[in-house]
């Protein structure tokens, strides 16, 4: 493997290490504006052990792909019957039956007004500030508990239908709200129906779970086609499990949550089903303990704490009258520190340095100086403007290394989507391509590697995660190699300036 391609691989590993950055998780009280999109999916009645077996056999490729950038968390029902009404009431409120009044399918009431995720998000962001949707495969069990929340659901279909109809309506929701922040709840009832009809260990039960996975694949594909996959968190979970080898779920408290959320924390200890709603609120920037009544569950995302120094909107270069800005995150400990340059995505035409704020904070807490940079955007500023600006940011960091406590020989870079391309360009261009800009003579080279050590505590049936856990985050490597340009090796088209 050539040195140029080694650099591309290292850059891509860094790109894949983390994929989300929506500002601080919560700061007490309602946030000023919501993040982009959250999809909560329920696969009704999917036993955790059976799900893990299907994952281990490769029968759920889309759920497996979803978790590669996220995590799988084992949860447990602790305070209600293991059935549809009680499970979904807790999933959608984060509150136990003593508050919701939903103890089981036969002992229940409509969830009191204001307690569901739909209502809380509308209260936090306003009627027009966020869109909400609910598409379900069961009518009576869900309609009865959500009776008081229907006015907070902008687009709803609470019906008794199979996966194909739920999936088709889910795609319509994504199409309708692609340009607005939204929270969508999609419920697939097929596994529960198949379990009751045929039993948990029979082929029909597995086929129903696999049908859910196929529709998860369609949902993920639609998010990619709409260009919003990198701004959408998807959480898949279940309302209850299934009794082993049975047609019942009278004692099935083992549930689960799978997601593409890179900040979702895996743990040896089981979480609680109430943690699902707390996690969704936290990812919308709402402290789950600040709502009324406070949620007893805990957010499953990694917390972010304050740093000694965060400086925003620093100008690192001015090009053709345009001020190029970055946000700086510095650790509390004395340097010199390794450093990381974060580069946002957005198709070279959109995006903002705030997209990587959480990751920059995380690494600053681990002893890195981190900067998250803006760059000139197409089509107003065509190629190679973004490449030149990214290199200028590295030069700025190296020029200020002494005052910032940065080790100039240990600077890495990380980006997503278009940002990943720009990070790769830092590694595979050597100055002879005319892509350096006018930002000075200091080196703009970076060298970084990412290692995700295998976690022996994880269930071996789960897919290997591209997201490093807390103990094995990115480590910057000392030194610089002079790299060969891939264009001279025939990898890149000769006239890259014609590309946007």
N, C-alpha and C positions, 0 to 999 in steps of 0.2 A: 504494500500500500504506500503510495507517495506521501510525502510530508504534507502536500497541499490537501490531499483527501483526509489525512489524519486530522488536520485542523478543522475541516468541514464536519467530520464526525464529532469531534469534541464540541464544536459550536452547536451542533444540533442536539447533542445530549444536554447542553446547558439550556437550549431553547425549551426542551421538553421537561425540564426539571420542575417548573412551576408555571401554571397557566392563568392565574387569577389575580386581580389587583383592583379592588373596588373601594379604596380608601379605608379608614379605620373601621373595625368591626362594629363598634358602637361606642357612643360617648355619653350615654345617659340622656334619656328623653328622645324625642322624635328627631330623625335626621332632617337636614335641609332638603335633600333630594334622594330618591331611591336609586339603587343600582339598576341594571338593565332587566334581566329576565330570570325567573326561577320557575322551573317545572317540577311539580311533585307528582309522582306516579305511584299508584297503589296496584300491586298484583295481589288480588284478594285470595287469602288462604294458602299462601305458598310456604310450605314447611321449610325451615332453614336448612336442615340436614339434606333434604332432597334437592334444594337449590344448589348447595355446595357440591353434591354429587354430579348434578348436571353441568355445573361449571367445570368440574374436574374432567369430565368426559368431553368437553368442548361443545356441548349442545346449546350453549347460550352465548354465542360469539359477540353479540352486541352489548350485553351486560358486561361481558369480560372486557371489551374494548372501552366501555364507559369507565371502568374502574382503573384502567391503566394509568390515567392521569389523576385518579382520585383515591378512593379507599372503600373498604367494606367494614361495617361496624355491626357487631352482634348486639341485639337489644332484647329486652325482656318485658313482658306485661306483668305488672305487679299488683294491680288494684281493681281489676274488672274482669268480667267474663271474656273468654277468648272467642269472640264472635264479631260479626260485621259492624253492628251499630256501635258497640262499646269501643272497638278498635279504631274505627274512623273518627269517632268523637274525640278520642285522645290524640290521634294523629293530627287532627285539624285544629285543635285548641291548645294542646300541651297541658291540659288540666284533667284531673281525675274525676271519677263519677260523683264524688261528693259535691263538686262544683257544677258539673255539666248536667247531672241527673241521669246520665246514660250509663247504667250498670250492665245491661245486657240487651239482647234483642227483644226480650219480653218485659223488662223493667227499665223504662226510659221515659224521657220527655224531649221536646225540642230543646236543643242547646240554647241557653239564655242569650238574648241579644248582646252583641258586641264582643263575643268571646272567640269567634272563629278567626282564622288567618285572613280570610277575605275581608272581614269587618275591621280588623286591626290595621291592615294595610291601607284600606280606604281612609280610616281615621288619621293615619300618620301622614299620608301623602295627598289627600284630597280626592274628590270624585274624579277629576280629570288627570290627577298626577300619576295614577297607575291603573291599568286594566286588570280585571280579574275574570277567570273562567273556570267552569267545572263541567266536565264531561264524564258521566258514570255509566257503568254497565248494570247497575241495580237501581230499581226505582224505590220501592217501599222503604227498605232499610235506610237508605241515604236521604230520601226526600223527607222522611219524618223527623230526622234529627237536624236537618239543615233548614227547616221551615222558616226560622227567624233570620237566616243569613241570606236568603235568596235576593233581597233587595241590594245586597253588596256584591252580587255576582253579575258582571256585565253580560257575559255570554254563557248560558247554561243549558245543559241537556242532561237531566237526571232521569234516565229511562232504563228499562230492562232490555239491554241489547248485548250482542256478542262483540268480541274483540274487533272484528273488521269494521263494524259501525263506529265503535268508540275511536278506533285509530283514525278513520277517515275524518271524523269530526275534530279530532285533536289537530290534524294537519290544517284544517280550516281555521282553527283558533290561532295557530302560529302565523298563518298567512295574514289574518286580520290584524294582529297586534305586533307585527314585526318591527314597526317603527315607534312603538311606545313601550315604556317599562311595563312588564306584566308579571302576574302570578297566575299560573295555570295548574289545575288539579285534574289529572286524568286517571280514571279508575277502570281496571280490567277485571271483570268478575269470573272469567272462564275457569281458572284453576279451582276456585271454590265450588262452582257448579259441577265440574268433572269429579272432584273429590267426593262430593256427596253422592253422585250418580254411580261411580265406578270404584272408588276407593283410592287412597293415597298412593299405593304402590303399583297401580296399574298404568298401562301405556297411555290411556286417555288423559290422566292427570299430567303426565310429562308433556304430552302434546299440547295441552292447554297452556302450560308454562312456556313452552317453546313458541307458541303463537304470540304470547305477550312479548317475548324477546324479539320476534320478527317486527312487531309494531314499534318496539323501542328503536330498532334499526331504522325504520321509516321516519320516526320522529327526529332522530339524530341526523339522518340524511337531509331532511327538510330544513333543519337549523343550519346545516352547512350550505345548502342551496340558497338560503335567504341571506347568508353572510352574517349570521348572528350567533353561530356556534361558540365563538370565543367570548361571547358576552352572556352566555346562558348557563346557569347551573341546573343540572338535572339530578334529582334525588328519586331513587326507586326504593320502595319499601313494601311491607305487607301489613295488613290489619291484625292478623293472627296466623298461627301455624296450622298444622293438621296432626291429629293423633296418628301415631305410627301404624300403617297398614289398615287404617280404619276409614269409614265414611263420615266420621264426626271430628269435631275440633273442640270437644268439651274441656280438654286439658292440654292446650297447645300454646304456652306462653312464650316460646322461643321465636322471636321475630328478628328483623335485620334491616339494614339501610345500606344501599350502595349508591355511589355518586362519582361524578367527575370533578368534584370540588377538591382542589389540591390542598386546601387548608383543613379538610376533614381529618381528624386525628384518630388513627387506629389505636386500639387499646386491648390489653389482655382481658380486662374486666368488661363484663357486659354493661351496656348502657340501659336506659329505660325508654320505653316507647314515648314517654312525654318529652324526651330530648329532641324528637323530630321537629316539632313546632318551634321549640326554643332555638334550634339551629337555623330554621328558615328566617325567623325574626332577626336573629343576629346577622345573617348575611344580607338582610335589608337595612342594616345599620341600627336596629332597634334593640336596646338592652332588654332581654326577656324578663329581667327582674324589675324593670321600671314600669311595666304595664299593670293594669288593675283588673283582676287580681294578679299579683306577680306569678310568673310560671315557676312551678317547682322543679321542672327539668333543667338541664344544663345544655348550653350550646356545645356541640361536638367539634366546633372549629377551634383551631389554635388561637389563643389570645394574643393580643398585641399590647405591649406596654410602652410608656413614654420613654423617649430617649433624652440624652443630655443636650443634644443639639440637632434641630431640624430647621434647615433654611430653605425657603421656597422661592422660586422665580428668580434665581440667580442667572445673570446673563453670562454665557460662556463664549459667545461670539456674536458679531453683528455682520451680516452679509447682505449687501444690496439694500441697506436700510432696514433689514429685518433683524430684530433682537431674538436670538436663540436662547431659550431658558432651560434651566434644569432645577431639580429639587435635590438637596444634599442631606444625607442622613449619616450621622457620625456616632461612633460608640463612646461609651463613658470611659473606657480604659485608655491608657496611654499607648501611643503608637511606637514604631510604624506598623500600620495595618495593611493587609491585602485590601484590594478595592474591587468593586463590581459596578459596571455600567449597565443599567437597565434600559432597553430600547423597546418602546411600545409598538404594537401592530396596528392594523387598520387599512391594509391594502395600499400602503404608501399615500393614501388620500385622506385618512381620518385618524383618530386616536389622540391620546394625551398622556403626558408623563405621569399623571395621577393614577393611571391604570396599574402601575407596578408599585404603588406606595406601600402596601402591606409587605410585599417581598423585600423591598428596600429596608423597611423597619426591622423585619425579622433578621436579616443579615447584619444590620448595624448592631443589633443586640448580641450577635454571635461574634463580634469583633471585626467586622468589615466596615470600611467606609463605602457607602453606596450613593450613586447618583442615578436619577431617573430623568431622561432627557427628552425634550421636544426637538423636532427637526422640521425643515421646510417640507411642505406637502405638495404632491401632484394634484391636479394637472397644472396648477399655477407655477410650480417649481419642478420641472421634469428631471428625470435621471440625468446626471448623478448627484443632484442636490442633497438628497437624504443621505447618501453614502458619505459625501464630503462633510456634512454636518456631524454625523456620528463620529467620524475621525477627529473632527474639531473638538468634540466633547472629551475624547480620550486625551487629546493633547492638553486641554485645559486642566484635566485632572492631574496629568503628569507635571504640568507647569506649576501647579499649586501643591505638589506632593508634600513639601516640607511643612507648610503651614497647616495642612489638613491632616498630617500624620499618616501619610500614605507611603507604602513601599512601592516605588515606581517600577520595580521589577516584578511585582505581583498584582497585575491588573487583569481582571477577567471581565467578561461581558455575557449578558443573558437577554434574550428577546423572544417574542412570540409572533408567529405569522410573518408579516412584513418585517417586524423587528428581528426575527430570526434570520431573515435574509441579510439584513444590515450587519448583524453580528458576524455572520459567515464571511461577509465581505471584509470585515476587519482582519479576519484570519487568513484569507486567501489572496489578497492583493498586496503587492510589495512596493508600490510607488511608481512602477513603470507604466501603469495603465492610464495615467492622467486623471485619477479619481481623488486626488489629495486635497483639492481646494486651496484656499489661501490663508489657512489658519496657523501657519508657522512651521518651524522646522523640527520640532520635537517629535519623537516617535509616536505613532498612533497605534502601534501593535499591541495586541492583547494575547494573553495565554491563560487558558482556564480549562479545568477538567471537572467533571461531575461524577461522583461515585455513589451508587445506591447499593449499600451492602445488603445481602440477603438477610431477611428477618426470620429466624427459625421459629419464632412464636406464631407466625401467620399460618393459617390453614393452607396446606400445600395445594389444595384445590383452587385457591384463588389465583388470578393472573398476577404475574410479576408486575410491580408498579414502577412506572417511570418517575414517580414522585418520591424523592428521598425523604425518609423519615427524619425526625429532628436530630438524630445522632449522626446522620451521614449526609449533610447538606454539601453544597458546592465547596470545593477546596481549590484555591488558586495555586497554581504552580509557579515556582520561581523561574526566572530566565525568559529569554526570547529566542526564537529560531527565525532565521530569514526564510520565508516561505516562497515556493514557486507559484506563479499565477496559474490557475487552472485554464485560463483562456489560451495560454501558450501550449497547454496540453490537449486542447481541443474540447474542453469541457463546456466552456461558455461560448455563446455566439460572439462573433467578432464585433458586431456593431451593437453593443448593449445600450448605446445611447438612444436607440430608436424605441426602447421599451419604456413604459411609464414608470 
